Amino acid sequence: MKLVFLYGPAAVGKLTVAREIARLTGYPIFDNHLSIDYAAKLFEWGSPNYVRLLRALRLFTFQQLAEMGLEGLLFTFVYTPPGSNEFIRQMLEVCQRAGIEPLFVKLEAPREVLLERVAQPERKALKKLSRPERLLHMLDEQGALEAIPFVESLVLDTAQLSPEAAAQKIVQHFGLLH
């Protein structure tokens, strides 16, 4: 199974680009908010049990879908070092054991574009981060603009590319069409 791992800060367009890739490939989308929302219903957001369940849900899903013979999966993620590094390493171990090919794509955009996008009303309706001050905290204090240092990533600027063009580049770069 190919695991297209789309990461970047809030409001960069991960889910929008994932939808376009899904349209081209037929791969299903595992939006990170699915697991976040589930874990947050059971445990306090950010608590050790929340983090443990969140990681376990994601890793279990990847492994199970690979075992079911799924051709590919699109996953969205906000990388915030160093806290995300343990999950990424666990994921790489699961991928190796399960025969999953992880394909990393870092989406980025200038701060002013992210700040403009984060305030869009549809983000709040989708229960996504929608407060500029929270985005600035994520960017400045949590390192959400950084690339995962121990993997190779395709890097695309979503301020310069439409979601359709970004999806096309990803599909072509990784040879996702038959």
Beta strands, then each sheet from edge to edge (+ up, - down):
strand 1: 2-7
strand 2: 29-30
strand 3: 72-77
strand 4: 101-108
strand 5: 153-157
sheet 1: 2+ 3+ 1+ 4+ 5+
end
